[in-house]
Amino acid sequence: MVPNFETLLECPFCGEEKAVLSLLSGNTFGGQQWSDLKSIYPMLPRVSPIQRCPACGKYYFEKEARRRSGQDYSFNKGNLTYEQLKEATIQFGENLSQENRAILNRLLVWGYNDNYNREGSADTEVPDQEKRYIDAVLDELIASDGIDDIVRAEYCRERGRFEEALALLDKCHPKEEHLVEIIEKVKVHAKEGSIIAFRI
């Protein structure tokens, strides 16, 4: 991993600049991939798609912010907690593009799974209101356009809609061996009645 000079993101609400990571190069060595599409690459870290302004506390999409290169180095990715992502959801309201809504919902699922539902994480009891909240997010992702049936099936499985997940996967016949292996793993977890996000 070779860092570049920091990127300075301008808050669209107050104009405050926030320094975040920029890379010249990186690699995927030692990476992790998860069934919920989350990936962790220590040598190829990524800036969070949604940022929180440290000055005014407002949330914005990183790709839409004005930016310039700084003169220093930063390793700040601007990652948000699950609670912060829920705050961002309230701020954004209903006026999001389909693409941005999908980004937000995917981050919400990752945040929830990190807290309550990821293989190897602490055994934390899920409050009923949190389960209802993420179920609604998963239902929206399942109903959305632009995702393939393998991903849709995984969201169904995490939602507890196991029969739907299996029916979708039975229609998937990819040629790529790694996708065949993923399908079989998702099927096993669905047949076991497991909603836990697992490492691929």
N, C-alpha and C positions, 0 to 999 in steps of 0.2 A: 504494500500500500504506500503510495506516494502522495502526500497532501499537497494541495495547491493553496494559494492565498485565499483567505476567507471570502465568502459571498455575503454581501450586506443586503438584506431584504428590507424594503420600505413598507411599513405598516400602512395599508390603504385608509385607515381611519384617523391616525394621528401623525403619520409621517416619520415616526421613530424608526431608526434602523436597527436591525438585529443581525449579528454575525452568526453565520452557520457554516458548517463543513463544506469544503469543496475538495475534490480529488483530481489529481493528474492521472492516476492509474490505481488499479486494485485487482484482486482476484477472489475466487470463491472457495479457496482452500479452507477446510475446517468448518464449512457452512452447515446449517441445519435447514431442512424444509419440513413443513408441517401440513397436515391434511387440510387445514383451514386456509391454506395458501400463504401463510406467514413464512418468511424466510429470514434467516439470521446469518449474515456473512461478516465475521469479525474483520476480514481484510478488505471488505467492500461495503462499508457502512453507507446508509442512505439517509438523507434528510427527510423528516416527516412531511408527508403531503399537506398536512394542516399544521399551521404554526400559531402560537399565541404571542401577542405583542407583550414584551416585558414592561412597557410603559403604561399602556391603557387597558391591557388585559383582554382585548378583542382577539377573535380568531379569524384567520384568513387562509386561503389556499396558496401554498407556496408557489405553484406554477403561475399564479395570476399576479404575484407581487412584482413591483418594479425592483430592479436589482443592479448592483454594481460590484466590482471587485474591490476588496479592501487591501490593506498593506500588511496584514498580520495573518496568523494562522488560527483557525478555530476548529475544535472537534465537537462543537455543539450541533446535535441533530434536531433538537427541538421536539423530541418525542413527548407525546401527551399521555397522561394517565386516562384510565377508563372514565373517571369522574369528569375530567376536563373535556373529554370527547362528548360526554352527555351535555355539558355546558355549551359546547360548540353547536351541538344539534339544536338547542333552544335558540341560540343566537341566529343561526342560519335560517331557521324556520322552514317554510315550504318552498321558498323561491330558489331552489338549487337546480342546476341542470342534471339530467340523468347521469352523466359521467361523474359529476361531483357528489351526487347522492350515493352512487355506488362506492366511491372512494371512502366517504364518511361511514357508510354502513359496514364496509369491510374492516375499517379500523376499529369500529365499535365491537365487532365480533372478536377481533384479535385482543382488544383490551379486556373484554369480558372473559375470554378463554384464559388469558394470562392470570386473571384474578381467581377464577372459579373452575375452569373446565379444560385445563391443559394437562396432558399426560406428564406425570412427574412433578406437578406443582403441588403446593400445600393442599391438604384435604380441608377445604373451607366450605362450610355450609352456605348454600346459595339462598339469599333472601327471596321470598316469593315475588316481591315487586321487581327484583332484578331479572328473575327468570321470565316473567311476563314481558318485561322490556325487551330483552334480547330475542325472545320468541317473535315479537312483532318485527324486529329488525331482520331476522332470518326469513320470515314470511315475505317481506318486501324484496329481499335478495332473490328468493326462490322464484318470485313472480316477475322479476325484471328480465328485460331483453339483454342480449349481448353476452351471455355466459353459456358455456357448453354444458352438456348434460352430465359430465363427470363432476364438474364444480357444483351444478345444481343438486345433484344427488348427495354430495357431501353436506351441503347446507340442509337438505332434507334430513339426513341422518343426525346432524347436530341438533336439529329441531325436534327429533323424536318421531319423524314421519318415515319410519323404517321401510314400510312396504313401498312407498313412493320412491324411496332411494333405490331399492333393489330393482324395481321395475325400470327405472331410468338406466341403471347400470347394465341391465340385461340387453338393452338396445345399443350399447356402446361396444364397438368392435375395432378399436384402434390397431394400427400396425406396429406402433412403437412399443417396444418391450417394457419400457419403464411405465408407460400408461396402463398397460395390461396388469402390471404388478400393483399399481396404485388402485385400480378397480377392484382387484381381488382383496386387497387390504380393507378397503371401504366396505366391501360386501361382508367380510368376516365381522367387522365391528357392528354393522347394521344387524346381522343375524344374531349377534350377542345382545342386541338392545343397548349398545353403548353410544353415548352422545359425546364422549370425550374426544377432543382434538388430539391426534397422535402424530408422532414423528414418522416421516416417510423414509 
